[in-house]
């Protein structure tokens, strides 16, 4: 399977996991779709970054990909919250 497809599939799960780890307050209008999109974006960003830095064709398997994608999604959620607070 192509790595980008793998990052997208695992990214959806990572987005849900990241939202569970950092739920935020009730006023956040982030729904399931936004959570999954943040997970996918985090997964692709971290996967691309690690692939570029390490230059390896090994991607850490399911658990490594999930951990990296979750970290990427958590960072993107924090950035999105910072922009929301600034615009309010």
Phi and psi restraints in degrees (range 20) as a CNS / XPLOR table:
assign (resid 1 and name C) (resid 2 and name N)
       (resid 2 and name CA) (resid 2 and name C) 1.0 -65.8 20.0 2
assign (resid 2 and name N) (resid 2 and name CA)
       (resid 2 and name C) (resid 3 and name N) 1.0 139.6 20.0 2
assign (resid 2 and name C) (resid 3 and name N)
       (resid 3 and name CA) (resid 3 and name C) 1.0 -58.1 20.0 2
assign (resid 3 and name N) (resid 3 and name CA)
       (resid 3 and name C) (resid 4 and name N) 1.0 -37.9 20.0 2
assign (resid 3 and name C) (resid 4 and name N)
       (resid 4 and name CA) (resid 4 and name C) 1.0 -65.0 20.0 2
assign (resid 4 and name N) (resid 4 and name CA)
       (resid 4 and name C) (resid 5 and name N) 1.0 -39.6 20.0 2
assign (resid 4 and name C) (resid 5 and name N)
       (resid 5 and name CA) (resid 5 and name C) 1.0 -63.4 20.0 2
assign (resid 5 and name N) (resid 5 and name CA)
       (resid 5 and name C) (resid 6 and name N) 1.0 -42.0 20.0 2
assign (resid 5 and name C) (resid 6 and name N)
       (resid 6 and name CA) (resid 6 and name C) 1.0 -61.1 20.0 2
assign (resid 6 and name N) (resid 6 and name CA)
       (resid 6 and name C) (resid 7 and name N) 1.0 -44.2 20.0 2
assign (resid 6 and name C) (resid 7 and name N)
       (resid 7 and name CA) (resid 7 and name C) 1.0 -62.1 20.0 2
assign (resid 7 and name N) (resid 7 and name CA)
       (resid 7 and name C) (resid 8 and name N) 1.0 -37.8 20.0 2
assign (resid 7 and name C) (resid 8 and name N)
       (resid 8 and name CA) (resid 8 and name C) 1.0 -67.6 20.0 2
assign (resid 8 and name N) (resid 8 and name CA)
       (resid 8 and name C) (resid 9 and name N) 1.0 -44.9 20.0 2
assign (resid 8 and name C) (resid 9 and name N)
       (resid 9 and name CA) (resid 9 and name C) 1.0 -63.8 20.0 2
assign (resid 9 and name N) (resid 9 and name CA)
       (resid 9 and name C) (resid 10 and name N) 1.0 -47.6 20.0 2
assign (resid 9 and name C) (resid 10 and name N)
       (resid 10 and name CA) (resid 10 and name C) 1.0 -71.6 20.0 2
assign (resid 10 and name N) (resid 10 and name CA)
       (resid 10 and name C) (resid 11 and name N) 1.0 -29.0 20.0 2
assign (resid 10 and name C) (resid 11 and name N)
       (resid 11 and name CA) (resid 11 and name C) 1.0 -61.3 20.0 2
assign (resid 11 and name N) (resid 11 and name CA)
       (resid 11 and name C) (resid 12 and name N) 1.0 -36.1 20.0 2
assign (resid 11 and name C) (resid 12 and name N)
       (resid 12 and name CA) (resid 12 and name C) 1.0 -60.4 20.0 2
assign (resid 12 and name N) (resid 12 and name CA)
       (resid 12 and name C) (resid 13 and name N) 1.0 -46.2 20.0 2
assign (resid 12 and name C) (resid 13 and name N)
       (resid 13 and name CA) (resid 13 and name C) 1.0 -65.8 20.0 2
assign (resid 13 and name N) (resid 13 and name CA)
       (resid 13 and name C) (resid 14 and name N) 1.0 -39.0 20.0 2
assign (resid 13 and name C) (resid 14 and name N)
       (resid 14 and name CA) (resid 14 and name C) 1.0 -64.4 20.0 2
assign (resid 14 and name N) (resid 14 and name CA)
       (resid 14 and name C) (resid 15 and name N) 1.0 -37.1 20.0 2
assign (resid 14 and name C) (resid 15 and name N)
       (resid 15 and name CA) (resid 15 and name C) 1.0 -62.2 20.0 2
assign (resid 15 and name N) (resid 15 and name CA)
       (resid 15 and name C) (resid 16 and name N) 1.0 -42.8 20.0 2
assign (resid 15 and name C) (resid 16 and name N)
       (resid 16 and name CA) (resid 16 and name C) 1.0 -65.2 20.0 2
assign (resid 16 and name N) (resid 16 and name CA)
       (resid 16 and name C) (resid 17 and name N) 1.0 -42.7 20.0 2
assign (resid 16 and name C) (resid 17 and name N)
       (resid 17 and name CA) (resid 17 and name C) 1.0 -64.3 20.0 2
assign (resid 17 and name N) (resid 17 and name CA)
       (resid 17 and name C) (resid 18 and name N) 1.0 -41.9 20.0 2
assign (resid 17 and name C) (resid 18 and name N)
       (resid 18 and name CA) (resid 18 and name C) 1.0 -63.5 20.0 2
assign (resid 18 and name N) (resid 18 and name CA)
       (resid 18 and name C) (resid 19 and name N) 1.0 -40.1 20.0 2
assign (resid 18 and name C) (resid 19 and name N)
       (resid 19 and name CA) (resid 19 and name C) 1.0 -66.6 20.0 2
assign (resid 19 and name N) (resid 19 and name CA)
       (resid 19 and name C) (resid 20 and name N) 1.0 -34.4 20.0 2
assign (resid 19 and name C) (resid 20 and name N)
       (resid 20 and name CA) (resid 20 and name C) 1.0 -68.2 20.0 2
assign (resid 20 and name N) (resid 20 and name CA)
       (resid 20 and name C) (resid 21 and name N) 1.0 -34.9 20.0 2
assign (resid 20 and name C) (resid 21 and name N)
       (resid 21 and name CA) (resid 21 and name C) 1.0 -76.9 20.0 2
assign (resid 21 and name N) (resid 21 and name CA)
       (resid 21 and name C) (resid 22 and name N) 1.0 -27.4 20.0 2
assign (resid 21 and name C) (resid 22 and name N)
       (resid 22 and name CA) (resid 22 and name C) 1.0 -137.0 20.0 2
assign (resid 22 and name N) (resid 22 and name CA)
       (resid 22 and name C) (resid 23 and name N) 1.0 73.3 20.0 2
assign (resid 22 and name C) (resid 23 and name N)
       (resid 23 and name CA) (resid 23 and name C) 1.0 -69.4 20.0 2
assign (resid 23 and name N) (resid 23 and name CA)
       (resid 23 and name C) (resid 24 and name N) 1.0 -26.9 20.0 2
assign (resid 23 and name C) (resid 24 and name N)
       (resid 24 and name CA) (resid 24 and name C) 1.0 77.4 20.0 2
assign (resid 24 and name N) (resid 24 and name CA)
       (resid 24 and name C) (resid 25 and name N) 1.0 -169.1 20.0 2
assign (resid 24 and name C) (resid 25 and name N)
       (resid 25 and name CA) (resid 25 and name C) 1.0 -97.1 20.0 2
assign (resid 25 and name N) (resid 25 and name CA)
       (resid 25 and name C) (resid 26 and name N) 1.0 173.8 20.0 2
assign (resid 25 and name C) (resid 26 and name N)
       (resid 26 and name CA) (resid 26 and name C) 1.0 -69.9 20.0 2
assign (resid 26 and name N) (resid 26 and name CA)
       (resid 26 and name C) (resid 27 and name N) 1.0 -18.3 20.0 2
assign (resid 26 and name C) (resid 27 and name N)
       (resid 27 and name CA) (resid 27 and name C) 1.0 -79.3 20.0 2
assign (resid 27 and name N) (resid 27 and name CA)
       (resid 27 and name C) (resid 28 and name N) 1.0 -10.0 20.0 2
assign (resid 27 and name C) (resid 28 and name N)
       (resid 28 and name CA) (resid 28 and name C) 1.0 -73.1 20.0 2
assign (resid 28 and name N) (resid 28 and name CA)
       (resid 28 and name C) (resid 29 and name N) 1.0 124.1 20.0 2
assign (resid 28 and name C) (resid 29 and name N)
       (resid 29 and name CA) (resid 29 and name C) 1.0 -87.4 20.0 2
assign (resid 29 and name N) (resid 29 and name CA)
       (resid 29 and name C) (resid 30 and name N) 1.0 24.2 20.0 2
assign (resid 29 and name C) (resid 30 and name N)
       (resid 30 and name CA) (resid 30 and name C) 1.0 -75.2 20.0 2
assign (resid 30 and name N) (resid 30 and name CA)
       (resid 30 and name C) (resid 31 and name N) 1.0 120.4 20.0 2
assign (resid 30 and name C) (resid 31 and name N)
       (resid 31 and name CA) (resid 31 and name C) 1.0 -97.3 20.0 2
assign (resid 31 and name N) (resid 31 and name CA)
       (resid 31 and name C) (resid 32 and name N) 1.0 -172.5 20.0 2
assign (resid 31 and name C) (resid 32 and name N)
       (resid 32 and name CA) (resid 32 and name C) 1.0 -61.5 20.0 2
assign (resid 32 and name N) (resid 32 and name CA)
       (resid 32 and name C) (resid 33 and name N) 1.0 -41.0 20.0 2
assign (resid 32 and name C) (resid 33 and name N)
       (resid 33 and name CA) (resid 33 and name C) 1.0 -64.0 20.0 2
assign (resid 33 and name N) (resid 33 and name CA)
       (resid 33 and name C) (resid 34 and name N) 1.0 -43.8 20.0 2
assign (resid 33 and name C) (resid 34 and name N)
       (resid 34 and name CA) (resid 34 and name C) 1.0 -64.0 20.0 2
assign (resid 34 and name N) (resid 34 and name CA)
       (resid 34 and name C) (resid 35 and name N) 1.0 -39.9 20.0 2
assign (resid 34 and name C) (resid 35 and name N)
       (resid 35 and name CA) (resid 35 and name C) 1.0 -61.9 20.0 2
assign (resid 35 and name N) (resid 35 and name CA)
       (resid 35 and name C) (resid 36 and name N) 1.0 -45.1 20.0 2
assign (resid 35 and name C) (resid 36 and name N)
       (resid 36 and name CA) (resid 36 and name C) 1.0 -65.4 20.0 2
assign (resid 36 and name N) (resid 36 and name CA)
       (resid 36 and name C) (resid 37 and name N) 1.0 -40.8 20.0 2
assign (resid 36 and name C) (resid 37 and name N)
       (resid 37 and name CA) (resid 37 and name C) 1.0 -64.6 20.0 2
assign (resid 37 and name N) (resid 37 and name CA)
       (resid 37 and name C) (resid 38 and name N) 1.0 -39.9 20.0 2
assign (resid 37 and name C) (resid 38 and name N)
       (resid 38 and name CA) (resid 38 and name C) 1.0 -64.4 20.0 2
assign (resid 38 and name N) (resid 38 and name CA)
       (resid 38 and name C) (resid 39 and name N) 1.0 -38.4 20.0 2
assign (resid 38 and name C) (resid 39 and name N)
       (resid 39 and name CA) (resid 39 and name C) 1.0 -64.6 20.0 2
assign (resid 39 and name N) (resid 39 and name CA)
       (resid 39 and name C) (resid 40 and name N) 1.0 -43.3 20.0 2
assign (resid 39 and name C) (resid 40 and name N)
       (resid 40 and name CA) (resid 40 and name C) 1.0 -64.4 20.0 2
assign (resid 40 and name N) (resid 40 and name CA)
       (resid 40 and name C) (resid 41 and name N) 1.0 -45.1 20.0 2
assign (resid 40 and name C) (resid 41 and name N)
       (resid 41 and name CA) (resid 41 and name C) 1.0 -62.4 20.0 2
assign (resid 41 and name N) (resid 41 and name CA)
       (resid 41 and name C) (resid 42 and name N) 1.0 -42.6 20.0 2
assign (resid 41 and name C) (resid 42 and name N)
       (resid 42 and name CA) (resid 42 and name C) 1.0 -64.2 20.0 2
assign (resid 42 and name N) (resid 42 and name CA)
       (resid 42 and name C) (resid 43 and name N) 1.0 -40.3 20.0 2
assign (resid 42 and name C) (resid 43 and name N)
       (resid 43 and name CA) (resid 43 and name C) 1.0 -64.5 20.0 2
assign (resid 43 and name N) (resid 43 and name CA)
       (resid 43 and name C) (resid 44 and name N) 1.0 -46.9 20.0 2
assign (resid 43 and name C) (resid 44 and name N)
       (resid 44 and name CA) (resid 44 and name C) 1.0 -65.4 20.0 2
assign (resid 44 and name N) (resid 44 and name CA)
       (resid 44 and name C) (resid 45 and name N) 1.0 -42.3 20.0 2
assign (resid 44 and name C) (resid 45 and name N)
       (resid 45 and name CA) (resid 45 and name C) 1.0 -63.8 20.0 2
assign (resid 45 and name N) (resid 45 and name CA)
       (resid 45 and name C) (resid 46 and name N) 1.0 -49.4 20.0 2
assign (resid 45 and name C) (resid 46 and name N)
       (resid 46 and name CA) (resid 46 and name C) 1.0 -67.7 20.0 2
assign (resid 46 and name N) (resid 46 and name CA)
       (resid 46 and name C) (resid 47 and name N) 1.0 -41.5 20.0 2
assign (resid 46 and name C) (resid 47 and name N)
       (resid 47 and name CA) (resid 47 and name C) 1.0 -61.3 20.0 2
assign (resid 47 and name N) (resid 47 and name CA)
       (resid 47 and name C) (resid 48 and name N) 1.0 -44.7 20.0 2
assign (resid 47 and name C) (resid 48 and name N)
       (resid 48 and name CA) (resid 48 and name C) 1.0 -64.7 20.0 2
assign (resid 48 and name N) (resid 48 and name CA)
       (resid 48 and name C) (resid 49 and name N) 1.0 -43.3 20.0 2
assign (resid 48 and name C) (resid 49 and name N)
       (resid 49 and name CA) (resid 49 and name C) 1.0 -62.0 20.0 2
assign (resid 49 and name N) (resid 49 and name CA)
       (resid 49 and name C) (resid 50 and name N) 1.0 -48.8 20.0 2
assign (resid 49 and name C) (resid 50 and name N)
       (resid 50 and name CA) (resid 50 and name C) 1.0 -66.0 20.0 2
assign (resid 50 and name N) (resid 50 and name CA)
       (resid 50 and name C) (resid 51 and name N) 1.0 -38.3 20.0 2
assign (resid 50 and name C) (resid 51 and name N)
       (resid 51 and name CA) (resid 51 and name C) 1.0 -65.1 20.0 2
assign (resid 51 and name N) (resid 51 and name CA)
       (resid 51 and name C) (resid 52 and name N) 1.0 -39.0 20.0 2
assign (resid 51 and name C) (resid 52 and name N)
       (resid 52 and name CA) (resid 52 and name C) 1.0 -70.1 20.0 2
assign (resid 52 and name N) (resid 52 and name CA)
       (resid 52 and name C) (resid 53 and name N) 1.0 -44.0 20.0 2
assign (resid 52 and name C) (resid 53 and name N)
       (resid 53 and name CA) (resid 53 and name C) 1.0 -70.4 20.0 2
assign (resid 53 and name N) (resid 53 and name CA)
       (resid 53 and name C) (resid 54 and name N) 1.0 -47.8 20.0 2
assign (resid 53 and name C) (resid 54 and name N)
       (resid 54 and name CA) (resid 54 and name C) 1.0 -81.2 20.0 2
assign (resid 54 and name N) (resid 54 and name CA)
       (resid 54 and name C) (resid 55 and name N) 1.0 -26.3 20.0 2
assign (resid 54 and name C) (resid 55 and name N)
       (resid 55 and name CA) (resid 55 and name C) 1.0 61.6 20.0 2
assign (resid 55 and name N) (resid 55 and name CA)
       (resid 55 and name C) (resid 56 and name N) 1.0 30.7 20.0 2
assign (resid 55 and name C) (resid 56 and name N)
       (resid 56 and name CA) (resid 56 and name C) 1.0 -110.6 20.0 2
assign (resid 56 and name N) (resid 56 and name CA)
       (resid 56 and name C) (resid 57 and name N) 1.0 153.1 20.0 2
assign (resid 56 and name C) (resid 57 and name N)
       (resid 57 and name CA) (resid 57 and name C) 1.0 -91.8 20.0 2
assign (resid 57 and name N) (resid 57 and name CA)
       (resid 57 and name C) (resid 58 and name N) 1.0 -0.3 20.0 2
assign (resid 57 and name C) (resid 58 and name N)
       (resid 58 and name CA) (resid 58 and name C) 1.0 -94.1 20.0 2
assign (resid 58 and name N) (resid 58 and name CA)
       (resid 58 and name C) (resid 59 and name N) 1.0 134.2 20.0 2
assign (resid 58 and name C) (resid 59 and name N)
       (resid 59 and name CA) (resid 59 and name C) 1.0 -114.8 20.0 2
assign (resid 59 and name N) (resid 59 and name CA)
       (resid 59 and name C) (resid 60 and name N) 1.0 13.1 20.0 2
assign (resid 59 and name C) (resid 60 and name N)
       (resid 60 and name CA) (resid 60 and name C) 1.0 84.2 20.0 2
assign (resid 60 and name N) (resid 60 and name CA)
       (resid 60 and name C) (resid 61 and name N) 1.0 5.2 20.0 2
assign (resid 60 and name C) (resid 61 and name N)
       (resid 61 and name CA) (resid 61 and name C) 1.0 68.4 20.0 2
assign (resid 61 and name N) (resid 61 and name CA)
       (resid 61 and name C) (resid 62 and name N) 1.0 -168.5 20.0 2
assign (resid 61 and name C) (resid 62 and name N)
       (resid 62 and name CA) (resid 62 and name C) 1.0 -62.9 20.0 2
assign (resid 62 and name N) (resid 62 and name CA)
       (resid 62 and name C) (resid 63 and name N) 1.0 -50.1 20.0 2
assign (resid 62 and name C) (resid 63 and name N)
       (resid 63 and name CA) (resid 63 and name C) 1.0 -68.2 20.0 2
assign (resid 63 and name N) (resid 63 and name CA)
       (resid 63 and name C) (resid 64 and name N) 1.0 -38.1 20.0 2
assign (resid 63 and name C) (resid 64 and name N)
       (resid 64 and name CA) (resid 64 and name C) 1.0 -66.1 20.0 2
assign (resid 64 and name N) (resid 64 and name CA)
       (resid 64 and name C) (resid 65 and name N) 1.0 -42.3 20.0 2
assign (resid 64 and name C) (resid 65 and name N)
       (resid 65 and name CA) (resid 65 and name C) 1.0 -65.5 20.0 2
assign (resid 65 and name N) (resid 65 and name CA)
       (resid 65 and name C) (resid 66 and name N) 1.0 -42.2 20.0 2
assign (resid 65 and name C) (resid 66 and name N)
       (resid 66 and name CA) (resid 66 and name C) 1.0 -64.0 20.0 2
assign (resid 66 and name N) (resid 66 and name CA)
       (resid 66 and name C) (resid 67 and name N) 1.0 -41.8 20.0 2
assign (resid 66 and name C) (resid 67 and name N)
       (resid 67 and name CA) (resid 67 and name C) 1.0 -64.6 20.0 2
assign (resid 67 and name N) (resid 67 and name CA)
       (resid 67 and name C) (resid 68 and name N) 1.0 -47.1 20.0 2
assign (resid 67 and name C) (resid 68 and name N)
       (resid 68 and name CA) (resid 68 and name C) 1.0 -63.4 20.0 2
assign (resid 68 and name N) (resid 68 and name CA)
       (resid 68 and name C) (resid 69 and name N) 1.0 -41.5 20.0 2
assign (resid 68 and name C) (resid 69 and name N)
       (resid 69 and name CA) (resid 69 and name C) 1.0 -66.2 20.0 2
assign (resid 69 and name N) (resid 69 and name CA)
       (resid 69 and name C) (resid 70 and name N) 1.0 -38.1 20.0 2
assign (resid 69 and name C) (resid 70 and name N)
       (resid 70 and name CA) (resid 70 and name C) 1.0 -66.5 20.0 2
assign (resid 70 and name N) (resid 70 and name CA)
       (resid 70 and name C) (resid 71 and name N) 1.0 -41.8 20.0 2
assign (resid 70 and name C) (resid 71 and name N)
       (resid 71 and name CA) (resid 71 and name C) 1.0 -62.5 20.0 2
assign (resid 71 and name N) (resid 71 and name CA)
       (resid 71 and name C) (resid 72 and name N) 1.0 -44.1 20.0 2
assign (resid 71 and name C) (resid 72 and name N)
       (resid 72 and name CA) (resid 72 and name C) 1.0 -61.6 20.0 2
assign (resid 72 and name N) (resid 72 and name CA)
       (resid 72 and name C) (resid 73 and name N) 1.0 -41.5 20.0 2
assign (resid 72 and name C) (resid 73 and name N)
       (resid 73 and name CA) (resid 73 and name C) 1.0 -66.2 20.0 2
assign (resid 73 and name N) (resid 73 and name CA)
       (resid 73 and name C) (resid 74 and name N) 1.0 -39.5 20.0 2
assign (resid 73 and name C) (resid 74 and name N)
       (resid 74 and name CA) (resid 74 and name C) 1.0 -62.1 20.0 2
assign (resid 74 and name N) (resid 74 and name CA)
       (resid 74 and name C) (resid 75 and name N) 1.0 -40.2 20.0 2
assign (resid 74 and name C) (resid 75 and name N)
       (resid 75 and name CA) (resid 75 and name C) 1.0 -64.1 20.0 2
assign (resid 75 and name N) (resid 75 and name CA)
       (resid 75 and name C) (resid 76 and name N) 1.0 -43.9 20.0 2
assign (resid 75 and name C) (resid 76 and name N)
       (resid 76 and name CA) (resid 76 and name C) 1.0 -67.0 20.0 2
assign (resid 76 and name N) (resid 76 and name CA)
       (resid 76 and name C) (resid 77 and name N) 1.0 -36.1 20.0 2
assign (resid 76 and name C) (resid 77 and name N)
       (resid 77 and name CA) (resid 77 and name C) 1.0 -63.7 20.0 2
assign (resid 77 and name N) (resid 77 and name CA)
       (resid 77 and name C) (resid 78 and name N) 1.0 -42.9 20.0 2
assign (resid 77 and name C) (resid 78 and name N)
       (resid 78 and name CA) (resid 78 and name C) 1.0 -63.2 20.0 2
assign (resid 78 and name N) (resid 78 and name CA)
       (resid 78 and name C) (resid 79 and name N) 1.0 -40.8 20.0 2
assign (resid 78 and name C) (resid 79 and name N)
       (resid 79 and name CA) (resid 79 and name C) 1.0 -64.8 20.0 2
assign (resid 79 and name N) (resid 79 and name CA)
       (resid 79 and name C) (resid 80 and name N) 1.0 -43.4 20.0 2
assign (resid 79 and name C) (resid 80 and name N)
       (resid 80 and name CA) (resid 80 and name C) 1.0 -62.0 20.0 2
assign (resid 80 and name N) (resid 80 and name CA)
       (resid 80 and name C) (resid 81 and name N) 1.0 -40.6 20.0 2
assign (resid 80 and name C) (resid 81 and name N)
       (resid 81 and name CA) (resid 81 and name C) 1.0 -65.8 20.0 2
assign (resid 81 and name N) (resid 81 and name CA)
       (resid 81 and name C) (resid 82 and name N) 1.0 -38.6 20.0 2
assign (resid 81 and name C) (resid 82 and name N)
       (resid 82 and name CA) (resid 82 and name C) 1.0 -63.9 20.0 2
assign (resid 82 and name N) (resid 82 and name CA)
       (resid 82 and name C) (resid 83 and name N) 1.0 -41.0 20.0 2
assign (resid 82 and name C) (resid 83 and name N)
       (resid 83 and name CA) (resid 83 and name C) 1.0 -68.9 20.0 2
assign (resid 83 and name N) (resid 83 and name CA)
       (resid 83 and name C) (resid 84 and name N) 1.0 -35.5 20.0 2
assign (resid 83 and name C) (resid 84 and name N)
       (resid 84 and name CA) (resid 84 and name C) 1.0 -64.4 20.0 2
assign (resid 84 and name N) (resid 84 and name CA)
       (resid 84 and name C) (resid 85 and name N) 1.0 -43.6 20.0 2
assign (resid 84 and name C) (resid 85 and name N)
       (resid 85 and name CA) (resid 85 and name C) 1.0 -65.7 20.0 2
assign (resid 85 and name N) (resid 85 and name CA)
       (resid 85 and name C) (resid 86 and name N) 1.0 -37.2 20.0 2
assign (resid 85 and name C) (resid 86 and name N)
       (resid 86 and name CA) (resid 86 and name C) 1.0 -67.8 20.0 2
assign (resid 86 and name N) (resid 86 and name CA)
       (resid 86 and name C) (resid 87 and name N) 1.0 -36.5 20.0 2
assign (resid 86 and name C) (resid 87 and name N)
       (resid 87 and name CA) (resid 87 and name C) 1.0 -79.6 20.0 2
assign (resid 87 and name N) (resid 87 and name CA)
       (resid 87 and name C) (resid 88 and name N) 1.0 -16.1 20.0 2
